[in-house]
Amino acid sequence: MPEQKVNTLRTLTVGANTYHYRSLQAAEEAGLGQFHKLPISLKILLENLLRFPQDPNSDKGIHAMATWLEKRHSEQEIAYRPARVLMQDFTGVPAIVDLAAMRDALHTLGGKATKINPLIPVDLVIDHSVQVDSYAQALSFLHNVDEEMKRNIERYTFLKWGQKAFENFRVVPPGTGICHQVNLEYLGKVVWTRTVDGQTWAYPDTLVGTDSHTTMINGLGILGWGVGGIEAEAAMLGQAISMLIPEVVGVRLTGRLREGIIATDLVLTITEILRRHGVVSKFVEFFGEGLQHLPLADRATIANMAPEYGATCGFFPVDKETLAYMTLSGRDPETIALTEAYTKAQGMWHDANSPEPVYTEVIELDLSTIEPSMAGPKRPQDRVGISNLEAAFKHNYPKADYDTQKEVLQNGAVVIAAITSCTNTSNPSALIAAGLLAKKALARGLKQKPWVKTSLAPGSKVVTDYLEKSGLQTPLNDLGFNLVGYGCTTCIGNSGPLEAHIEERIQQQDLVVSAVLSGNRNFEGRIHPLVQASWLASPPLVVAMALAGTVCIDLNKDPLGHDGEGKAVYLKDIWPSQKEIAEVATAVVTKQLFHKEYADVFTGDEHWKKLPTPDSQVYAWDKHSTYIQNPPYFVDLSLVDKPYSGNIEHARILAVFGDNITTDHISPAGSIKADSPAGLYLKEHGIAVKDFNSYGARRGNHEVMMRGTFANIRIKNEMLSDVVGGYTLHYPSQKQFSMYDAAMKYRAEKTPLVIIAGKEYGTGSSRDWAAKGPLLLGVKAVIVESFERIHRSNLVGMGILPLEFMPGTTRKTLNITGDEIIHIDIPDQLTPKMAITAHLQRANGETLDFKTVCRIDTDNEIQYYRHGGILQYVLTQLAK
């Protein structure tokens, strides 16, 4: 490890082992700052700065940490070097495609291809590809696994090539679990160790992940968050992540949850509160006496949805509960002992006597005030009390009439009920509650409605083990919640088809139907193309909604159904008590289950073992493949010697959007329509519609993905009235085209493009294709009222200029309609967050200038932008 001006090196003895570490106390004793007052999340960043003094901004960053305590805010850029990287297959495949393409490019530049190799540990968990083709059957899991392997054999073979070609890269095969639960239960260490020159160093386990819900690991006291694949790739290759020292919002938890309240109810309330408060690009850190009443699984649920409440992370400190979970989940005793000793030595331990850190601001939340909740029908922050569900449906769909006296498929019907996603299936209390509710419902003679597609997709095999051990999988099966796979399924849009007659009726009658899922996202068009309303709920409420079959119900007052004697059965009649849940959990959730399922997690089943493993350091691209193609980002290597500079001139507007445009809107992950540009491309290449797979599975092929950009069926371009979907107006011809076709016409005319939008542009998933796709369409700048954190970073990482309107200025105040031509002045001396002038020329010849804020936030990001993107910049460094 490098030396530094102030000696902060200390040793720590745990058992028979001695560990070296950079001491925060030593830094404070040397007069560098009163670091004991910092939030624990910032202490972890500070340790990172102390451990890497060679970074140019290290000293400035350490000083800024001290002055942060005065202002509780900083504009200082720091370099963050995570200990490892976590990926899933939807974002991981294109990341490995990029690395393979970079090997080709470096070879072209005269370099050694194998210099493109991860320098830190990288784990990729395959969890995003399984679809719910079969459901409510005993063999649904096996059928879905077979279909998954048939669809994705080319992608999985590519990943096996990557696992052999790259060092420090491991793949957890399909059918194992969801990446965040595998991370929580197995991969995360809390304190990481590394041997350098014969000395064993200890430091906080930190990571970035190519999935926005990487924050789930914050529940275990591990600092990590989601980034785009391109930023993660750069981190793998040794590039520090450039960031500003964040503000930290402290959430003081008091009291404890009341009887009948599930962690999902709590996280949906927190999401509502924090999204309203505004925590975008900020850290959130939970503290207070209420922590002692929150099991670690509940903390993980809350941390998981940090992207939904807008924060970079939702951090929980290490305490006795953390150690108890590490013991339960089978971590080795030495790691557990080191975690306790290290966090106490560094002031990163939390207990009842811990002093309250200094936060930018503090929000209070009394856990006893939480009520049963759902969220929807379009955004996770739109929490709805279970008594107000029907009112929320009516408010959002006032023309959708229904008759509550008729038990038929009609407006408001629940057609999908899915226990799924990383958010809740990692929580034994929630899953056991669902099983107990199912058992009680069956005892009263209740059944799911015939139009409801039911499914259970746990986050790990441990869940299946304890549900089977407790006997609760049987009643879940009897209500149609059979195991369909270990993966994200419905939450990512892999809900599979509905029964043909149900889809036909929805389309013929133009019904507004609902999905209810125990997930974290419910954006328009995400869950299923025919489902307009999607609601987030706890696993037991998902089961209850399958029984009700409609969202037009007051769950506190209206019956879910009637028993064999005709008596009304209410939700309260079958809701399990906390005592019942705890008794089952104590009996069946054991350390032995974790040891069993994680004994050999990287081996895979027979399907995986039989896949070929190509043996080459450079990938052999197949030009006929519709899954894996060499991307065009590294074809033009002119920026290696001469970074880009210049204005954006004579640009046309490709689309004008409103608020809350998500990355699902920009780059869908779900099904591909046969008549869409992507569908036509696949058919032209001999792919049958039944074999289209999904956009998410096709992310290794830029030809599919650029055609799928802005192809969401629910997106609304304000340039077109009464048109919904991925269409725009090509102004020179005055004709309506798909976004892709219009962009290709502009490309032929050598016309750059601009996107205009409102607030919270880029909400949602970390998917870098929401930046890659626009780049390939010819988009040079995006001008909005505000960005979500990850998407802004992705735009810079792909060389697209992110600009924000000045406060008080919007697309509406400027009366932007889409017929304008835009010129953007980009000075040679571009600096972070500087004002940039845009010139607007309307179709009638009128001109208007307006100022914007350049959301390139750091000096390093300026370099990335000038080189056409972060990977291009890294390539130039490796080529020297």
N, C-alpha and C positions, 0 to 999 in steps of 0.2 A: 504494500500500500504506500502511496506517495507521502512524503513528509510535508509538514506545513509549518508556518512561522510560529504559531502557538502549539505547544505539544499537548494534544488532547488524548493521546494514546493511554489507555488503561487496560488492565487485565481483570478477568472475572473467572473465578474457579467454581465449577459446578461438578460435584462428585469428584471423579478422577481427572476431569478435563479442564484445561485452561484455555480461555478465549480472549482474544484481543478485540478491543472495540474503541470507537471514538466517543469520548465521554462528553455529554452535554454539561455535566456538573463542572468538569475541568475547564470547559470553555467559559462558563460563568465565573469560575474562580479566577480566570485570567483577565477578567474585566471586559469580556466581549459583550455582555448583556445579561439581563435578568431573565434568563431563558426558562426558569422554573415556572414563570407565569404564563408561558405560551400554551395555547390549546395543544392537546396531545398530537393531533394531526399535523400541526406545524412543527412540533418537535421532531417528528419523523422526517419532514422535509429538511430541517436543520441538520439532523444527523447525516443526511445524504450530502449536504454541502460540505460538512466537515470531512467526510470520507473521500471526497473527490476535489481536493484543493487545486488540482491542475485545471479545472474549468475556469475560463476567463472571468466569469461573474461570481466566482465562489466567495471571495472576500466581501464584495459588495452585497451579495446575498445574505451573508452572515450578519453584516452590519444592518442591513434592512430588516432582518428578523428582530433585532434589538429595537430599532425605531418603530417597527410595526406595533409594539406594545403601547407606544404613545398615541399614534394616529389610528391604530386598529385597521390599517389599510396601507397598501404599498403599490407603487407602480414599478417596482424593481423586477427586472427579468432575472430568473434563475434557471439553472440547468437541473433537471430531475432525471436520475438514472435508476429506473426500476430494476429490481432483482431478477425479474422474469416476465414472460409474456404469456397470456392465455388467449387461445383462439377457439372459435367453433367453425364448422365446415363451410357455412354460407359465406362468411367473411374470410375464412382461412384459405380456401381454395384459391380465390383471386390473389391473396397475399403470396402464396407459394408460386402462383403463375408469374407474379411480378418479379420475385426473386430469380426464377428460372430465366425470365426475359433479361434481367440485369446481368446474369452470367453471360448470356449471348452478347449483350452490349459491351461489357467489360472486355470480353475476348476481342470484339471488333476494334476496341480502342487500344489493343495491344497489351492488355492486362491479363492477369491470371484469373480465370473464371471462378476458381474455388475461393477467391477472396470474398465473394458474395456468400456469406455463411453467418448464421446466428452466433453472436458472441455471448449471449446469455441464454439460459434455459427457456425453451418454448414448448408448451403443451397445446395440442389441438385435440379437442373432444368433438367427435362426430355426433351431433344431436339435432341438427336442423332439417334433416332430409326425409325422415320417416313421415309418411302421410297416413291419414285415417281412411284407408280404402275399405277395410273390413272393420266392423264394430259389433258390439253386443253378441259376440260369439266366443265360444271357448278357444277357438284356434285363431282369433283375430290377430294376436301378436305375431304368430308364426307367418300368417299370410302377409301381414304388412312388412315384416322383415324381408321376406322373399321378394316382394315387389320393390322394396327399397334397394336391394342389391341389384336387381335387374335394371332398374332405372339409372343407377349411379355407379355401375361397375367401372366406367371410364374415369370418373372423378376419384373414386377410391383407389384405383390402380395408380393414378397420378400422385395421390397422397402417399402411397407406399413407396413410390419412386423418391419422393421428397424426403421421407423418413430415412431412406438409405443414403441419399445423395448429400444431405445436410447434416452437420453435426449439431448437437444440442437441440434436436427436434424430435419430439415424441408424439405419437398419435394414439389416442384412446379410441378404439374401434366403435362402430355403431352398435346400438343395442346395449350400451353400458349405462348411460345416464346423461343428464343435462350438464353442460360444462360447469355451471356455477355451483351445482350441488356436488359434483365431483371435486371441485375446487374446495368447497367448504368441508366436505367429509374426508378428503384424502390429500389433495395436492398442497393446500395451504399449511405453512409451518409456523406462522406468527413471528418466529425469529429464524432468520436464514443463516447458514454458515458456509464458509468457503476457506479452503486452505491455500495460502500464498507463501511461497518460500519457506515452507515448513511451519508456518504459523496459522492457527485456525482463527479466523475472524468471525465475529457475531455481529449481525446488523438486522434491522427490521425487514421482515418479509414484505416486499412491495411489488406491485405489478401494474401493468396496463393490459387491457384486454380488447380484442376486436369485437366486443359485444358491449352495448351500453350498460347491461345489467351486471357487468363485472363488479360493480359496487356491492353486490351481495356479500362479498368476502369482508367488507367493512364490519359486518356483524361479529366477526371473529377477531377484531382488533387489527386487521391487516389493511393497510392503506392501498387502495387500488381503484381505478376507474376505467371507463371505456374510452377508447380512441378509435379513429378510423384505421383501417388496415394499413394505409400508407404511412401513418405516423408510427404504428407498431412495427412495421418493417424497418423503418429507420432506426428505431430503438434496438431492434435485433442486431442491426449492423453496427452498433456502437455509437449512434448519434443520440446525444442527450435530448430529452424532451424539453423544449423551450416553453416556459410558462411565467406568468406573473404571480408573485406571492398573493394568494387569494385572501379575501375576507373570510372570516369564519363565523357563522351564525350558530350560537349555542342554543340547544333546545333542552330546557330544564324539565325533566319528567318527574312528576309527583304522583302519589297515590298508587292504585293498582286497578287492573281491569275488573269490571264487575262480572258476576255470574252470567254465562251465556255469550260473552264477548270473545271473538276470535281475533287473532293477530291481523287478519285481513281488514276487519273493521277499523283497527287502529291505523294501519298504513294508509287506507283510503282517506281517513280523516287528516292524517299528517300531510298527505299529498295535496288535499284541498287547501289546508292552512298555508303551507309553504309556497305553493304555486301562487296563491293570492298575495302572499307577503313579498315574493320575489327573491329567489336565491340562485338565479342562473349564474354560472361560473364561480359560485361561492362553495366553500366547504360547509357542510352541516355536521355538527358534533353533538352527540346526545350525552347528557350527564344528569346528575341528580339522584335523589333517594329512590325514585321510581325504577331505576335500573335493577335494583336488587329483586324486583318482582317480575322482571322480563327474562324468560328463558332465552337461551342463545338462538334457538330456532325463530322466535318472535323477532329478535334483533335482526337476524338475517333477512326476514321478510321485509322489515322496514328499510334496511340498507339497500335491498334489491331494487326498490322503486325510487331511488334517488334521481334517475333520469326523468321520471314522471313528475317529481316535484321540482325538477330543474337544476338540482345541485350537482356539482362535480362528484361529491361523495356524501355518504351519510354514515359517519364514522362512530363506532362504539369502542370505548377503551377496553383494554384487557383487565379482567378482574377474576374473582374466584369462579364465576359462572363460565368464563372462557376456559379455564383449566379443567373444569368439570366436563365440558363438552369435548375437549381434546382427549380426555381420558375415555369418555364414552365412545368416541369415534375411533379409538384404537391407536392414537398417536403414541410413539414410544416414550417411556418415562424420562429419558434424558432430554428429549425435546421439550417436554412439559416443564421439567425442572429448570431448563435454560430460559424458557419463556418467562417464568415467574422471576427468576433472578435478574435477568436482563432488563425487563420492564421496570422493576423496582429500582434498579441501579440508575436507570435513565429518566426516572420521573414520569414514566409512561403507564404506571399502574394506577388503577382506580379502586378506591374503597370508601367507606363511610367517612373516613377522616381526611380524604383528599381535599386540598383547597380548590376553590373554584377558579379555573383559568380565566384569563382575560379574553373576552370574545368581542367581535365587532359589534354584536348586539345579541340580546337574549330573548327567546320566546318561551313562554310558559305553557305547559300542557299537563292538565290533571287527567291521568289515565282513567279515573273513575267516571269521567264525563262521556266516554266513548259509547256510541250506540250502534246497534246492528246496521250495517251499511252495504250498499252496492255503489257502482259508479257507471255513468253512461248518459246517453247512448253513443257518444262519439269521442269523449275525452276522459282520461283516467282521473283528472282533477275534479270532474263534475260528480261529486258524491251525492248519493240519494239515500235517505233513510228508507228502511224497508216498508214503511207505511206510505211513502210518497212515490213509489215506483210507477203506479198507474198514472199519477198526475204528471210525472216527468215524461212518460211516453206521450200523453196527450199534448203536452206543451211543445214537444219537438216534432210531433206528427199530427197536427190538428185535423187534417183531412182523412186520417186513417180511422174510419169507423169500425166498430166491432160490437158484438152482442155477448155480454158475459154469461148469458143464460144458455149459450150454445157451446158445447165442447167439440169444436171443429177447428180445422186449420183456417185461421183468419188473421186479420191485422192484429199485431201484438203477440202472436203465437211464438213460443220458444221452439225453434227447430234444431238448435244445437245446444247441448249441455255438456260441457267438457271440464273435467278435473285435469288440469294441465299446467304447464309452465314451471319455471324455476321459482317463482315467487312463493307459492304455497305448498307445492308437493314436497318441499324440503322440511315441512313442519309437521312432526308427528301428531301434535294435538289436533291440527286441522284435518289431517287425513283420517285419524281415528274418529274424530267427530263425525265425519262424513259416513264412515262405516257404521257407527252406532245409529245415526239417523236413518240410514237405509234399513238397518235391522228392525228398528222400531216401526218404520213405515210399513214394511212387509207384514209385521205382526198385526197391524191394523188393517191389512188388506189393500193397501195403496199400491199402485203401479205407475210407471212412467207413461206419459201420453204417447200414442202411437206415431205421432209426427216428429217426435224428438229424437235426434241423433245423439246418443250418449257415448262417452268415452272416458277412459282413465289412462293418463300417460304420466307415470311418476318420474321424479327427477333422478332416482337411482334404484338399483335392485334391492337395496336395503328396505325401501318402502314396501315392495312386494313381499319381502320376507316377513316384516312385522304385521302386515295386513293378513297374510295367510296364517301366521302363527297365532294371531288373535281370533281367527275365524271370521273376520270382518270382510274378507274379500268375497266370501260367498254371498252375503246379502247385496253387496255392490254388484256382483255379477247378475244376480236375480233382477236388478233394476237396470241392467244394460251397461253398467260401468265396468265392463271387462277390460283387462289390460290390452292396449292397442300398440304400445311401444314405449321405449324410454327416450323421450325427446320432446321438443317444443310443440310439435303437432299444431293444434288449433290456434295457439297463441301467435304463431308466426304465419298463420294463413294456410297451414297444411291440414285443413279440416276435412279434405276429401269431398267427394260429391254427396249430395243428399239423394234420397231415393228419387227415382226418375219421376214418379207421379207427383211427388211433393214439389220438386223443382218446376214441373209443368204447371201446377196450380198457382204457385207463387208468381210465375211469369204471366200466366193468362189473366189472373186477377190483379196483377200489380200490387201484391201484398207487401206491407211493411212488417217483416218478421224479425225475430230477435235471436241472438246467440247469448248464452250466459256461460262465462268461463272463469276459472280461478286463475286468470292470467294478470298481466300488467299493462296490456295495451288493447285498446278497443277503437282505434282510428277507423274512419270510414273506408270501406273497401278492403280492409285488412283480413278479416276473419273468413269471409266467404263472399263471392261476387253477388249473391242474391240476398245477402243479409245486410239490411241497412242499419239496424240498431244492435249494438253490442254492449253487454253489461259485464262488469267485473264483480266477482263475488267470492266469498269463501267457499271451500270445498263442500261443507254441509249445505250451504245455500244453493250451490249448483245442483245438488241432489234434490233439494226441495223444489227448485224451479222446473226440474224434469217432471216431478209429480204434478205440479200446477199446470204446466204446459203453456203458460201465458205470463206476460209481465203486467197484464191489466188486472192486478190483484193487490190488495192490502194484506201483506203477510202477517200483520198483527191481528187483523179482524176477520179476514176471509178464510174459509177452509181450503186446504190443499186438495181435499177430496172427501169421500165418505167410505166408512167401513162396511163390512158385510151386513151390518144391521141398519145401514142407512144413516148412521150417526156421523155428524161432521167431524173431521179430523183437522186440527189446526197445527200450525208450525210449533207452537209451544208444547203441544202434546207429545211430540216426537223429538224435541231438541234435547240432546244429551247434557247432563250436568258436568261441571268441571271435575267433580269427584269421580264420575264414571270414566271420563277421559283419562284422568291421571292414573287411575287403577290399571287400566289397560296398558297405557304407555310404560308404566313402571314394570309391568310383567313381561312385555314383549320387545321393547327397544333396548337391546343389549350390545355390549362391546363385541360379542362373538359374531353378530350379524355383519358388522363393519369389517372385521378380520376376514370373514368368509368372502365377501363380495369384492374386497380390494386386494386380495392375496395375489392376483395375477391380472391386473386391470388392463394391461397393454397387449394381451395375447389375442383376444377376440374369439369369435365362434368359428365354426368350420367354413362358413361363407368367406370370412375375412382371411383365414389361413390359406384358402385356395387361390386367392387373387395373385396374379403374377406380380413380381417385384423387379421392375426394370433396373439394370445395373449400369448407370452412366452418370458422370458428373454434370453433363449438359443434357437438357431434355430434348428428346427427339419429337419435335412438333409434328402433328398429323394435320395437314391442311384440310382434310375432309372431316375433321372432328367438329361436332356442333356443341361440344362441352368445353374443350380446352383449346385455346388459340393464343398465339404469340401476340400480346397487345402492342399497339403502335406507339406507346409513350416514349420508347427509347430508340425509335427509328431515326429521328433527327437529333444528332448529337452535336449540333453546332453550338449549343449553349455551354458546352464543356469549356470552350476557349473564350467565348464572348457572351456574357450574360445578357438577357433581354432587357431592353429599355424602349420606351416609346409610348405614345398616347393610344387610346382606343378611339378610332375615328369612323364616322359614318356607320355607326352600329344601329341595327334594328332591334326592336323589342320582340322577343319570341313569345313571351306571355306576361300577363299582369295578373297577379294572384292577391287574395285577401290575407287574413290572419291565419295563424296555426297551420301553415303548410308543413306537413310532416315529411320525413324521409320516405315514408310509405307512399306518399303522393308523388314524390320526385322519382323514386326508383322502387317500384312494387317488388314484393318478394313472393307473392302468391301465383295463382294460375295465369296462364297465357291464353288470351283469346285467339281463336282460330283466324279471325279476320283482322287482327292487329298487325302492325309492321313486323313484330317479332314472330307472330304466328305464321305469317306469309313467308318469312325467311326460312323458318323451320320446314314448312311444307315444300318450299323450293329445293330444300336439301334432303328430301325424301323421308322426313320424319312425320309419322302419323300423329294425328291430334291426341290420341290416347297416350302417346309417348312423349308429349311435350315436356312433362315434368313441370317445374316451376321456374319463375325468374331467379329465385334464390339459388336453385341448383344449377342454373346456367351462367352464374357469375364468372366462370372461367373463360367465357366467350364474349368478347367485347361487341361482336356483331349483334348478338341477341340483346345485350344490355343497353347499347345505345339506342336500339329500336324500342326498348321498353321504358326509356326515360320519359317521365311525365305521362306515362300510359295508364295511370290509375283511373279506374272507371268512375270514381267519385270526384276527381279533381275538377275545379271550376276556374276556367280562364276568363277573366273579366273582359277580354277583347271580344268575346262572343256572347251574345245574349241567348238565353234559353238552350244552351248547349252544355252538357256535362260530359266530362271525359277528356282524354288527351288530345285535344284539337286546338288549332290556332288559325289565325288569318295571315296569309302571305300577302303583305300589303302591295308589293309591286304588281301582282296579278289580281288582287282583290278576291282571291279564292280561298276557301277553307280546306285545310289539309290536316293530317295527323301532325303532331309535333315533329316527329322524325322526318316526315316527307318535306315539311316546310323548311326544316333546318338544312336538309340536303339541297334544297333549291337556293337557300341563302349561301350555302357553301359554294355552289357552282357560280354564284354571282360575286364571290369573294367578299361577302358582307359579314362582319362580326356581329354577335348577338349579345343581348342583355336581358336579364330577368328582373322584373319589378314585383315587389310583394310588400305585405304588411308586417305585423308583429310575429315574433317567435317563429321565424322561418327556419326550417330544418329540425323541428322538434322530433324526438323519437329515436329510432335505432341509430347505431354508430356507422351504418353502412357507407363505405366510401364510394360506392357506385352512385350515390346521390350527388357526388362531385365529379367522379370520372365520366358519368353519362353526359351531363351538361357540357363538359370540356369537349367530348367527342362530337357533340352537336354544334360546337362552335361558339359556346357561351364564353365571353371574356370577362364579364362582370355581373355581379348580383347586387341590386340596390334595394334595401328593405328597411323597415323601421327597427327591427332587432333580429339578431341571430341566436339560435341555440348554440351552446359551447362547441360540441363535437363537430357540427356541420360547418361552422365558421372555420375551424381548424382544417377540416378536410378540403374546403375550397382553396385555402392558401396552399395546402399541400399538393394540390393539383394545378397551381398557377392561375387560379381564377381570383379576380379582385373582389373582395367583400367590402361593400360600402353601406353605410347606414345614413338615412336621412337625418338632418339636423333636427333636434327637438322642435316640435310644432309643425314640422313639414312632413307630408305624407304624399302618396300617390294621388290621394283625393284632393288635397289642398293645391297640388300642382296641376290637377285635372289631366292626369296622364291616362290616355285612352288606348295607347298601343300603336297609334299611327305615326308616332314621333321618330325622328332620327336623333341619336345621342352621340355626343363627343365627350370624352373624359380626358382631362388633362392629368397626366401622371408625371410628376417632376422627376428629374434625374436623381435628385437627392431625396428620395422617398424615405420618410421616417414613420415610426409607429404612431397610429391614431391621429395622423395629421389631417387637416382639412383638404379636401380635393374638390375641385370645381367640375361640375357636369353642365354641358350645354345642350339644351333641348330645342329642337327645330320641329315645329308642328307641320302638319300637312298643308296648312294654309300659308306657310311661310313665316309665321310668327316665331320669334326666338325667345328663349328664357334661360337664364343661368341659375343654378342652385348649388349650394354647398352640401357636401357629404363628409362623413367621418370615415376615414380609411380604417377598417378593422383588421389590418395587419398589425398585431399587437406587440411584437417584439422585434429586435434587430435581427435575430436569427431568421424569423419568418420573412423579413425583407429579402434575405439571401435566397430563401427557398423560392419566393415568388419570382425573383429576377432570373433564376435558373429554370423556370418552368415547372417547379414542383420540388418537394422535399427529396424524393428518390433520385431525381436528376441531380440535385445538389450533392447527395451522398455519393452518387456515381462519379461526379467530377473529383471528389476528394480521393476516392479509391483509385482513380485513373492516374493521379499525379505520381 
